[in-house]
Amino acid sequence: MNKKIVVVGSINLDLVAYVSRMPVEGETLMGRDFATYPGGKGANQAVGAACLGGDVMMVGCLGDDIFAKQLRRELDERRVDTRCVRNVSQPSGSAVIMVTPKGGNAIVVIPGANYSLRPENLDEHLEVFRDASIILSQLEIPIETVEYLGQLAADLGVPFLLDPAPAKALSPKILRNVTWLTPNESETRSILEYLGYPVHEDLLGDGAIAAAAQRLLATGVRNVILKLGGRGIYIAGADVPSTHIAPYRVNAVDTTAAGDAFNGGFAYALTHGRMSPIEAAQFASAVAAVSVTRVGAQPSMPKLSEVEELMGLSAELPDGSLRS
């Protein structure tokens, strides 16, 4: 029987405004549409893995407001186990998101109840962590909780997958317990700057990608996966040969939760799919590609059959027109 994928992180309500372009400071801009969706990087990754067929447990906090019941119900309906999600006397977490016609986004996160998840709360779920196949987390919960979780995972011998988002400085004390670190380019720059290796260009040039990965690995991180957007991903570390994986070419509508879709897909592929890290990364890239073709965070998470269809179509086209 498969062990659970355990996700420790945020649960938010996303308030999404669809705009023709991003407003500048001081500007009032008329929006094109508005919608609310269940979100939060933790919940998104949990739903992403569950939609593929993963056995997923969520550890987190909800508030005591009208959003809490809705957010828990959404997780339950997606077959995410919420027995380790507790309610606290605070507003539930939320995020204000602006999305442009080409799928670009800007996000403001209000942590709310998510910041009530303290290190001591994790001790209440030791059996859950001990029986996990992999533990996922992000940075929308207190940084000291993430640090404690990483040490806990190391002590229990459970792989720890950390999405360092939103971008924050991470100390070597956190990084040395990470099995899989999955930053995008801005998050990579943030971590490297804190470590004393500033990256000045807006994008990591082809020659800088491998060097950035090696700098991160030098902190004690076991493996890194650099998310490079339209340029795919770069994976390197102790458990995998250094490899660039090209992206799947799709018509992006909303990229809001693409990184979360990748992490949920990667965790599923490593554990339930029993794939090698390279195969898991290719699979996760397809999960992310399907997710950006529709709107919303959790509603965009694909089923296994949809991912397999995209990968099958790509394999059948000799000109590689679905991939770069």
C-alpha positions, 0 to 999 in steps of 0.5 A, a space after each residue: 500500500 502506498 504511503 501518504 504524501 504529506 503536505 505542510 503549508 498554506 490554505 488560502 482563498 484566492 481573489 482573482 481579478 482579470 486585467 488587460 495589463 498590470 496597473 502601475 502605482 497609483 493607477 485605478 484600472 478597470 478589470 475584465 472579470 473577477 472570480 474566487 478560487 480555493 488556493 494557497 501553495 500548500 493546498 494547491 500542491 496537495 490537490 495537485 497530487 490528489 487529482 493524479 491519484 495520490 494518497 495525500 494528507 494536508 497539515 495546516 490551519 484554517 480560520 474561524 470565518 466564512 471561508 474556512 468551511 468552503 476551503 475545507 470542503 474543497 479539499 475534502 471533495 478533492 480527496 485530500 485528507 484534512 484530519 490534520 487541518 485545525 481551525 484557529 481564531 483568525 481569518 483564513 489565509 487569502 491571496 489577491 491575484 491579478 491575471 493578464 490575458 497572456 496568463 501572467 500574474 501578480 500575487 499578494 498573499 495575506 497569511 492569516 491563519 496560516 501563520 498559526 502553524 507553529 513548530 510545536 503543532 507539528 509534534 502532534 502529527 509525528 505518526 503521520 510524518 513517520 509514515 509519509 513517503 515524502 513531505 512537501 512544504 512552502 514558505 507561506 507558513 512561519 519560517 521557523 516551522 519550515 526549519 523545524 519540519 526540515 529537521 523532523 524529516 531528516 530525523 525520520 529519514 523522510 524525503 523533504 521537498 521544499 518550494 521556496 515560495 514566495 521568495 525569501 532568504 533561506 539559511 544553510 540550516 534550512 537548506 541542508 535538510 532539503 532533499 529536493 529544492 524547487 525554486 523559480 528564477 526569482 527565488 533562486 536569485 533571492 537565495 543566492 543573494 542571501 548566501 553572498 552570490 548575487 545574480 544581477 541579470 533578470 534571467 539566469 543566462 544559459 551559462 549561469 544556470 548550472 553555476 546557480 544549481 551548484 551554488 545551491 547544492 554547495 549549501 547541503 541541499 541534496 538535489 535542486 530543480 530550477 524552474 525556468 518558465 518557458 525554458 523548462 527546468 534544470 535538475 541536478 544533485 546527488 540523486 540525478 545527473 545534471 539535465 535540462 528538460 524542455 517545456 511542453 508547448 501549450 496555450 497558457 491562460 493562467 500560470 498562477 499555480 504552475 509551480 504548485 502543479 509541478 511540485 504536486 506532480 513530482 511528489 506523485 511521480 516519485 512515490 505513487 508513480 515510482 519513476 526515476 527523478 528524471 522521469 518524475 521531472 518530465 511528468 511534473 512538467 506535463 502536469 504544470 503544462 496542462 494546469 496553465 491551460 485553464 483558470 484558477 489554482 486548484 481547479 486547474 490541477 489535471 487528472 492523470 489521464 490528461 497528463 498522460 494524453 499530453 505526454 503521449 501526443 508529444 511522444 508521437 510527434 517527431 517534429 517535437 512541436 508540442 515541446 521546445 
